[in-house]
Amino acid sequence: MLKRVRRTTRRRVAAMAVAGAMLAAAVAATAGPVQAAAPNIIVNGGFEDGLGSWFVNNGNATDGATLSPTTDAYAGASAVLVTGRKTTGSGPMQDLSGKVQAGKTYAITARVKYENPNSPATKQFFATMHYGGSTYTNVGTVTVARGQWGLIQGTFTIPAGQSVSTARLFFETPWTSDPASAPDTHLMDFKVDDVSVSEFVPSTTIEALGKNPGEGNPLISHKFGADGNAFVHNGRVYIYMTNDTQEYKPGPTGVSSTNTYASINTITVISSDDLMNWVDHGEIPVAGPSGIARYANNSWAPAMESKVVDGKEKFFLYFANSGGGSGVIVGDSPIGPWHDERGNLLITSATPGASDGKNWLFDPGVFIDDDGQGYLVFGGGGDDGSRSAENTNHPKSTRVIKLGDDMISTKGSAEVIDAPLVFEAGYLFKRDGKYYYSYSSNFGFGGPIDPNGPPTGAIAYLMADSPMGPWTPETYKGVIFRNPGTYFGAGGNNHQSVFKLGDQYYFTYHAQTLNSRITGGATQGFRSPHLAKLDFNADGTIKEVKGDYKGVDQIRNLSPYRVIEAETIAWQQGTATKKIDGGSEEFGAQAPNLVVHDIDNGDWTSLAKVDFGTDGAAGVTAKVRPLAAGGKIEIRLDGRTSPVVATIPVDAPLGEWTKLTAKLDGVKGVHDVYFTYAGPDGADLFEVDSWSFEAASSPVKLIVTAASRCIGTSAYLAVTAVNNGDVPATITLTTPFGSKTVADVAPGKQAYQSFNTRAAQIDAGTVTVKGTATIDGKQVTSSYDVAYTAASC
């Protein structure tokens, strides 16, 4: 808001909500600031201690009023009543000297009310800062209906050069030169309650509904992720992304500044085995002083592959260090742990054939052929400033090079890829003996654009008979995907990958859909991952993909009778995730463990197409850490406002991780499951680590997982059964590769076995797990069939 100056004549410049002026003056006021919790600077803001710390504004000799406590409060037992006002500025004031600082931003809330029947039906009120002398600034306002409590809510920034040695806050009505001429209009009595001023601490939690239930795109709505690169392993697709959330810094208006990518040095990973319920595996600290590859500053546009090296399967994550080079780190699994085996960048200007002095050396794309030979495509840019048709349409700025057997070195010289209008985002894959090189076209280097090539900012592709091409303009085949702005209204750069899951190929891309939904249409460069089916013509050429919110179909139902990480989400609103100490219950001790946090009243998460079977579920368990008293989790089916089928009161000791259970009855078949969170307003309620459901037909309660994996060149099947009951049980694990029985497994303990298939490949199959226990003098048995995915080593 504009500063309002009190002159010697006591005339004031009217406050105006002008956005441009707010920014120019570094003074902002907005409704509904998004912020993390911060201490209240105001003392006795609820007037529960009477009038302590409050007095009548005395900025001018003519100001005057009477303050008195009143029991007509918005909240609590007391508020302040202002009567006998002599000026429009005569209202309750508090001294904030020494509590606020120049250059900082603060959030303010307060409640006001007036009731004079002779006053106008509505009236505007201001919260105003007086910095001494004639310097006054309106920092919040509301127009309230007579007889109702109105909310003053906003943020303000104190200018960096402003003296705050006599800073004071007060409440008033709009200035007029002669208020006494119409006292019912200008000098009515009013009440104030619940005043709060706190330093504005931006929160990156996204409160907007970024993904509607039923939609598949964007894949996640609680954070951003760009340049998605898909990697399939053991029937699960992992997507590695540039972590745009690192640049997301919403200001007082709730809108972030533009994404510059400059600070991004981590890679975000999500995964799914059904393409609708996505697990957030958190961020990999790739570059920077605390990163795995400390020699790099940034980590953009990741690419992933795995290969058995010296008898051990390793996972190779390539990344762009800004535009100047590309690096690689190595993992023990698709989600780590990670380490550096090179100590320096893999691709630099010294790499043979890599650089012509104009092209960038970023956006690595990795591919391993059937013979085990690895290849890396990389590069982009290439504007020589000539504005020529040749440089615009054929900058020859991307490359392909062979990788060493260790996947962290190169061999030979990089070969030029002459793709029409090439700019960035190179990606290489193979299908039916043909090799495909896809890329993002540029937005023009100033020369005329060849109409026979791709349009600007699109994903185009070439086809060849070898990974090394030759990749020439003659191999250009067309466009896979036009710029995201074609479909979503918000354009920007373009990036893609291709993967096969089952018999279907899929295409990843990014778009600013979540960014747009947060702001109501504007975008600042924050991108989100999307999926689409990728289909081919009979001659092997690719059918053009169109972007949409629908996405792809869920390819299998979710099995509930196991540990499910709470950060497995189909749709959600208002929550965030964070990493905590310890390993994941679902993905193993070496996997990062995330939890859902920043849970407020009204927030929710969900799982899509949960198959409870014909016998149904008897109970649901949540592993939670309570942070405030009075919280609860409500379980609903098929809609976030559907009837509650179970409630878990989160009434365990505050700050301690606890498993809490509620009974379920009649929950059978396939349903979307919604976890809706309730509790006191304004409180951070609890954190959730995991879910598990108990089958109704199970007198012996087990939580069973089965997963295929590779150790060297051999496939193994790992089976775990946790005794989730109250008595010891004998557990038998039966697989196509052997059986194991563990006697007297105590409650909370597990039976585990890794079965060696003695083959390099394992087909998808089913494990049968039986639990036997003596309950009330009778021996009872429960049986579980758990599916596992295929693995090829």
KOLKEKE-118574 format. One record per residue (C-alpha): residue in three letters; x, y, z. Coordinates in steps of 0.2 Angstrom, whole numbers, plus 5000, padded with zeros to 4 digits. Each point is the difference from the previous one (the first is absolute). Example, Ala and Ser with C-alpha at 12.3 -4.5 7.8 and 13.67 -1.06 7.14 Angstrom:
REM KOLKEKE-118574
Ala506249785039
Ser500650174997
This chain:
REM KOLKEKE-118574
Met500050005000
Leu500550184998
Lys500750095014
Arg498850125008
Val500850165007
Arg499250105014
Arg500450184996
Thr500050155012
Thr498250044995
Arg499649825005
Arg499449964982
Arg500549824994
Val500249934983
Ala498749864998
Ala500749825001
Met499849914983
Ala500349824996
Val501150024984
Ala501049854997
Gly501450094990
Ala500250135013
Met500049875014
Leu501549924992
Ala500950174996
Ala499850065017
Ala500549835008
Val498450015010
Ala498749864997
Ala498349955007
Thr499149854994
Ala498749885007
Gly500449835006
Pro501950005001
Val500849834999
Gln501349985013
Ala500749885013
Ala499750025019
Ala500950155008
Pro499950085017
Asn498750135003
Ile500850175003
Ile498450075007
Val499849995019
Asn498349965006
Gly499349994983
Gly498449925006
Phe499750125014
Glu499849865012
Asp501150105012
Gly498950154999
Leu500850154992
Gly501849965004
Ser501250064988
Trp498750104990
Phe499650195001
Val499150134989
Asn500950064985
Asn500850175005
Gly500950044984
Asn499150174999
Ala499550125014
Thr498249984993
Asp499949815002
Gly499149935014
Ala498849865005
Thr499649885014
Leu500549825000
Ser499049885011
Pro499949815001
Thr498549914993
Thr499449825001
Asp499350014982
Ala501649924993
Tyr500349914983
Ala501049875010
Gly500449975018
Ala499250105014
Ser500450184996
Ala500350134987
Val500350195000
Leu498650124997
Val500450184994
Thr498850145004
Gly500150195000
Arg501150024985
Lys500550174996
Thr500949964983
Thr499949864987
Gly501749955006
Ser499549985018
Gly500149825003
Pro501049875010
Met501950014998
Gln501549895005
Asp501850055000
Leu501149884989
Ser501650105002
Gly501449875001
Lys498949864994
Val499950044981
Gln501550034988
Ala500250104984
Gly500149894985
Lys499049865007
Thr498249944995
Tyr498749975013
Ala498349925000
Ile498550085009
Thr498349935005
Ala498750095011
Arg498149995003
Val498950165000
Lys498250035002
Tyr498850155002
Glu498150005004
Asn499350185000
Pro498349994991
Asn500250174994
Ser501749964991
Pro500249954982
Ala499649824996
Thr501849964996
Lys501650095006
Gln501849994996
Phe501349985014
Phe501950014999
Ala501549935010
Thr501350144999
Met501850015004
His500650175007
Tyr501950014998
Gly500150175008
Gly499850184994
Ser498850004985
Thr500449834994
Tyr498549895000
Thr499749844990
Asn498449904998
Val500549825002
Gly498449914999
Thr498150044997
Val498349925000
Thr498350064995
Val498849935013
Ala498149985001
Arg499250095015
Gly499849885015
Gln501249874993
Trp501849965004
Gly501250044985
Leu501749934997
Ile501550124997
Gln501349894992
Gly501550044990
Thr501950024999
Phe501150154999
Thr501850044998
Ile500850135009
Pro501250104988
Ala501849975003
Gly500450185004
Gln498550035011
Ser500450045019
Val499149895012
Ser500650085016
Thr498250065004
Ala499049874990
Arg498249985006
Leu498549914993
Phe498250065002
Phe498249984993
Glu499050134992
Thr498650054987
Pro500450104984
Trp500650175002
Thr498850154997
Ser500350195003
Asp498550025011
Pro499449845008
Ala499050095014
Ser498850064986
Ala499449824998
Pro500549905016
Asp498949854996
Thr500949984983
His501850045006
Leu500249985019
Met498949855004
Asp500549895015
Phe500849844994
Lys500849845008
Val501749924996
Asp500549825005
Asp501449874995
Val501350114994
Ser501649914993
Val501650074992
Ser501349884996
Glu501549994989
Phe499549934983
Val500949834997
Pro499549934983
Ser499449834999
Thr500349894984
Thr498549895005
Ile498850014985
Glu498250035007
Ala499150014983
Leu499249854993
Gly501249964987
Lys499449834993
Asn498149965000
Pro499549835006
Gly499949894984
Glu501350094991
Gly501749924996
Asn500950164996
Pro501050085008
Leu500749845008
Ile500350095017
Ser499250165007
His501050035016
Lys501650054992
Phe500750044983
Gly501149894988
Ala500750034983
Asp501049914986
Gly499249845006
Asn501149854995
Ala499249835002
Phe500949845005
Val499149835002
His500749875012
Asn499149855007
Gly498350054993
Arg500150185008
Val500350164991
Tyr501150135008
Ile500050184994
Tyr501550115003
Met499750184999
Thr500850175001
Asn499450075018
Asp499150164995
Thr499450015018
Gln501750065005
Glu499750164991
Tyr498250025006
Lys499950145012
Pro498250075002
Gly500050185006
Pro498750105010
Thr498849984986
Gly500249814999
Val500850024983
Ser501949954997
Ser501250094991
Thr500649934983
Asn500949835000
Thr501850044994
Tyr500649825003
Ala501650075008
Ser499849925017
Ile499449834995
Asn501349875005
Thr498949855005
Ile499049874990
Thr498249965005
Val499549814999
Ile498249934999
Ser499549824995
Ser498449904997
Asp499649824995
Asp498250054994
Leu500350184993
Met498750085011
Asn500649985018
Trp501750085001
Val501349985014
Asp501150165004
His501749945003
Gly500750175004
Glu501550094993
Ile501749944996
Pro501350125005
Val501050004984
Ala501150164999
Gly500550155011
Pro501150005016
Ser498949875008
Gly499749894985
Ile500749844994
Ala500950084985
Arg500750155009
Tyr501050054984
Ala498350054992
Asn498950155004
Asn498449944992
Ser499049844996
Trp498750024986
Ala499249894987
Pro500549835008
Ala500149834991
Met500149825007
Glu500549834995
Ser500749845009
Lys501349874995
Val500949865008
Val501850055002
Asp501249885008
Gly498649885005
Lys499050145009
Glu498550094993
Lys500350195001
Phe498950154997
Phe500750154990
Leu499250175002
Tyr500650134988
Phe499750185002
Ala500350174992
Asn501250125009
Ser499250154993
Gly500450024982
Gly501949975002
Gly500149815002
Ser499149845006
Gly500549895014
Val499549835007
Ile499749925018
Val499849825004
Gly498749915011
Asp499749835008
Ser498250014995
Pro498850114990
Ile499850105016
Gly501849995007
Pro501050015010
Trp501050114988
His501950034998
Asp501350084989
Glu501149894990
Arg500850134988
Gly500550155010
Asn499750114985
Leu498850044986
Leu499749864987
Ile499750124985
Thr501050164998
Ser500750104986
Ala501649895001
Thr498949854996
Pro500549954982
Gly498850074987
Ala498850075014
Ser500250194997
Asp500150124986
Gly500150155011
Lys498250054998
Asn499049855005
Trp499549965018
Leu500549835008
Phe498549965010
Asp498449904999
Pro500849825001
Gly498949864993
Val500649825003
Phe499749844991
Ile500649825001
Asp499949894985
Asp499649825000
Asp501849964999
Gly500450095016
Gln500850154991
Gly499550175008
Tyr499850164991
Leu499750185006
Val499250144990
Phe500250185006
Gly500250184995
Gly498950144994
Gly500050194996
Gly501250044987
Asp499550184995
Asp501550084991
Gly499150174999
Ser500050004981
Arg498149994999
Ser500249894985
Ala498849874993
Glu501449875002
Asn500450045018
Thr498250015005
Asn499449844992
His501749905001
Pro501050065015
Lys500749825001
Ser500150035019
Thr499649825007
Arg501149855001
Val500149815002
Ile501449915008
Lys500449825006
Leu500249975018
Gly501349895008
Asp499649835007
Asp499950085017
Met498750134995
Ile501050145008
Ser501250034986
Thr499950034981
Lys500949924986
Gly500450074983
Ser499450164993
Ala498350085001
Glu499050004984
Val499050154994
Ile498149994999
Asp499350114986
Ala498250005006
Pro498950144992
Leu499750155011
Val500849905015
Phe500250095016
Glu500149895016
Ala499249845009
Gly500849864989
Tyr499449835004
Leu500449834992
Phe499049845000
Lys499749844990
Arg498549914993
Asp499949854988
Gly501850024994
Lys499850194997
Tyr500850145010
Tyr499150165004
Tyr500850165004
Ser498850135007
Tyr500350185005
Ser499350175003
Ser500050124986
Asn500650185003
Phe499050165000
Gly501050084986
Phe501850074999
Gly499450154989
Gly500149924983
Pro498549944990
Ile499349835006
Asp499849864988
Pro498249954998
Asn500549824996
Gly500749985017
Pro499250005017
Pro499150155008
Thr500850105014
Gly500149935017
Ala499449824995
Ile500649835003
Ala500649934983
Tyr500949844995
Leu501249914988
Met500149814996
Ala501649914996
Asp500749824999
Ser501450035013
Pro500150105017
Met501450104991
Gly498850044986
Pro500650074989
Trp498850135007
Thr499750124985
Pro498650114994
Glu499449854988
Thr499649905015
Tyr498750135007
Lys498349925002
Gly498950135008
Val499350065016
Ile499549905015
Phe499450135011
Arg499750194997
Asn500450135013
Pro499049985017
Gly499250174997
Thr499049934985
Tyr499049895013
Phe500150095016
Gly500250194996
Ala501750015009
Gly501549974989
Gly501850005004
Asn501349874997
Asn499749824995
His500849845006
Gln499649814998
Ser500449825002
Val499349834995
Phe499749845009
Lys499249844998
Leu499049925014
Gly499149834996
Asp499650014982
Gln499750194999
Tyr501250144996
Tyr499850165010
Phe500650184997
Thr500550125014
Tyr499950194998
His499850155012
Ala498950155000
Gln499650145012
Thr498249945005
Leu500350005018
Asn500850175000
Ser498550064990
Arg498849935012
Ile500950085015
Thr499950174993
Gly498449994990
Gly500850014983
Ala501750085002
Thr501649904999
Gln501750035006
Gly500949864992
Phe499649865013
Arg499749844991
Ser499249835004
Pro500149834993
His498749924988
Leu499749844991
Ala499249944984
Lys499949844990
Leu501249994986
Asp499449914985
Phe500849954983
Asn499549984982
Ala500349844990
Asp501650074993
Gly500750045017
Thr499750194999
Ile499350085016
Lys498250065001
Glu499950185007
Val499650015019
Lys498850135006
Gly500150075018
Asp498650005012
Tyr499549985018
Lys499349834998
Gly501649924998
Val500149814999
Asp499049865008
Gln500449915016
Ile500849844994
Arg499749905016
Asn499050015017
Leu501050045016
Ser500149865012
Pro499750075018
Tyr500549855011
Arg501850065003
Val501050155005
Ile499650154989
Glu501150155001
Ala498850155004
Glu500950104987
Thr499249884987
Ile498750124993
Ala498850014986
Trp499250175004
Gln500250115015
Gln499850185006
Gly501050115012
Thr501349875006
Ala501949994997
Thr501349875002
Lys501749995009
Lys501449885004
Ile500249935017
Asp501449895008
Gly499949824997
Gly499649894985
Ser498349964991
Glu498949875007
Glu499449964982
Phe501650024990
Gly501349945012
Ala501350075013
Gln501150084987
Ala498650094992
Pro499650185006
Asn498550025011
Leu498850144997
Val498450055009
Val498550114996
His500150165011
Asp499350175001
Ile498349935003
Asp498750125004
Asn498149995003
Gly499249964984
Asp501549934991
Trp499949834992
Thr500949864990
Ser499449854990
Leu500349844992
Ala499249944984
Lys499249844996
Val500449905016
Asp499449824999
Phe499449945016
Gly499449834993
Thr498449915002
Asp500249975019
Gly500550185003
Ala501050095013
Ala499849995019
Gly501150155005
Val501250144995
Thr501650055009
Ala500950164999
Lys501850045006
Val499950185006
Arg500950135010
Pro498750115009
Leu500550185001
Ala498450085007
Ala498649935011
Gly498349974992
Gly500649934983
Lys499149864991
Ile500149914983
Glu498449964991
Ile499949864987
Arg498850024986
Leu499749904984
Asp499850074982
Gly500050195005
Arg500850125012
Thr498250055006
Ser499349835000
Pro499449925017
Val501349955012
Val500349825002
Ala501350005014
Thr500850135011
Ile501749995008
Pro500150125015
Val501850065000
Asp500150005019
Ala501849935003
Pro501350105009
Leu500650164991
Gly501649984990
Glu500149815001
Trp499749884985
Thr498649885004
Lys498949884990
Leu498250035002
Thr498649894994
Ala498250014996
Lys498749864995
Leu499249994983
Asp498449914996
Gly499349964983
Val501450084990
Lys500149884985
Gly500550014982
Val500950144991
His499950175006
Asp501050175000
Val500550035018
Tyr500050175007
Phe500950055017
Thr499350165006
Tyr500850095014
Ala499150105013
Gly500550095016
Pro500250185008
Asp500150144987
Gly501750084999
Ala500949855007
Asp501349894991
Leu499049845005
Phe501249854997
Glu501149914988
Val499649834992
Asp501449874995
Ser499049854994
Trp498349914998
Ser499549825000
Phe498449915000
Glu499549845008
Ala499049874990
Ala498349955008
Ser500349814996
Ser501750005010
Pro499949935018
Val501950014999
Lys500550174995
Leu501550024988
Ile500750144989
Val500849924985
Thr501150074987
Ala500949914985
Ala501250074988
Ser501149944986
Arg501850074999
Cys501749974992
Ile501649965009
Gly501349994987
Thr499349904985
Ser498849895011
Ala498250045004
Tyr499449995018
Leu498350015008
Ala500050085017
Val498449965011
Thr499750095016
Ala498549965012
Val499850115015
Asn498949935015
Asn498850145002
Gly499049905013
Asp500049995019
Val500649825002
Pro501649904993
Ala499749924983
Thr500949874990
Ile500250074982
Thr500349904984
Leu500650094984
Thr499649894985
Thr500750054983
Pro500449924983
Phe501850005006
Gly499849925017
Ser499250025016
Lys500550055018
Thr499149985017
Val500450115015
Ala499349955016
Asp499450115015
Val500250174991
Ala499650135014
Pro498850144997
Gly500850144990
Lys501449884994
Gln500249934983
Ala500449844990
Tyr501150044985
Gln500849904986
Ser500950044984
Phe499849864987
Asn501349984987
Thr499149954983
Arg501749954993
Ala499550084984
Ala500350174992
Gln498250044998
Ile498449975011
Asp498350024993
Ala498650085010
Gly499149885012
Thr499249985017
Val500649955017
Thr498949915013
Val500350055018
Lys499249905015
Gly499950055018
Thr499549885013
Ala499750055018
Thr499149935016
Ile498650125005
Asp498949965015
Gly500649825000
Lys499749984981
Gln501249994986
Val499550124986
Thr500850034983
Ser500050154988
Ser500649994982
Tyr500550154989
Asp500450004981
Val501250144996
Ala500550044982
Tyr501850054995
Thr500650084983
Ala501349934988
Ala501850035000
Ser501349984986
Cys501950005005
